[in-house]
């Protein structure tokens, strides 16, 4: 599942880094903290590897 925004892609990347041990889990904030707890490494990889060239900075609510 690709990321819907650049913010989601960045949060997934941070959560993935923490899950792999590249950064401390205590450094995570907000969405990335919740993603790290609730998603598998594979799911985080899918979100984090999304190309962000055409993604909006933040998803607009409808």
CORLIN-V917624 format. One record per backbone hydrogen bond with DSSP energy under -0.5 kcal/mol. NH is the residue of the N-H (numbers start at 1). CO is the residue of the C=O. Records with the same first field share a line. If there is no record, write none. Layout:
NH->CO  CO
This chain:
6->56
7->57
9->5
10->6
11->7
12->8
13->9
14->10
15->11
16->12
17->13
18->14
19->15
20->16
21->17  18
22->17
23->17
27->24
28->25
32->29
33->29  30
34->30
35->31
36->32
37->33
38->34
39->35
44->40
45->41
46->42
47->43
48->44
49->45
50->47
56->4
